[in-house]
Amino acid sequence: MLASERGKGYGKRAQRLLVEYLFAHTRVNRVEASTEVANVAEQKALEGAGSVREGVVRGACFRGGAWRDMVMYSILRAEVMAEV
């Protein structure tokens, strides 16, 4: 995302719309997402979209020549449907 557009809630809104679409049009019960521990902005977006932080998955991603820890998030069908 362009730096000038960050922090305006677009990512959070897009993630929420995707989750709502998947629950409305598939039989999926759980949507997962993960991001690097250092990516605090993405963690805030996931939480703002309703995802729940489940924990840290150590050494789960190899990028830039190093293994990195990831934060795992999920949201369940019942959590979204209860809001609708």
N, C-alpha and C positions, 0 to 999 in steps of 0.2 A: 504494500500500500504506500502511496506517496506520503512523504513525511508531513506534508501540509494537511493531509486528511486523517492522520492518526489521532486517536483520542476523541473522536467524534461519535463513537458507538457503532460505526458501520460493521465492524467485525463481529461484535456481540450480536447485533441484529441479524446478520447473515447466518451466523451459527444457529441462532434460535429458529429462524425460518427453515433451515435445513432439517433440524431435528423435528419440528412440527410436520414438515412435509413427509419425512420418513415414517413417522408414526401414523400419519393419516393414510398413507398409500402402500404401506408394507406391513408385514406381520412382525417386524423387528421389535424386540422388547427392550433393547439396550443399545445406546450409542456411546462409543468410547472415543476419547481424544487424548493425545499426549503432546507435551511440549517440553523443551529443555528447561531445566531448573532455572537457568538464568533469564528465561523469557518471561519476565514478570507481567508485561503488558498482555501477553496471550493468556496467561493464567487469570488475570482480572477479567478478560473478555469471556473466557469459558465459564467462570463463576457467575458473571453477570447474565449469561445466557441460561443459567440454571443448572449447569453441570456441578457435580460434587467431586471434590478432590479426594482421591482414594489413597494416594501415597506416592512415594518415590520409587521408581524402578532403576536400580543402580546399574550403570554401565550398559544401558540399553541401546545407545545410538553412537555410531562411529561417524564423526564429521570433523573435518579439518585436521586429520591426523591424530585424533584423540577420542577415547571413549567418553561419553557424556551421560550423566544421569537425566532421566526424564520424569516428569510429573504426570501421573495418570488421572484422568477425569472420566466420569460417566454420568449419564442421565437415563432414567428409566421411563418407560411408557406411562406407568401409573402416575409419575410425578408431573408429567406434562398434561395428561388427560384430566387430572384433578383440577387444573387451572382453567381448563376450557369450559 
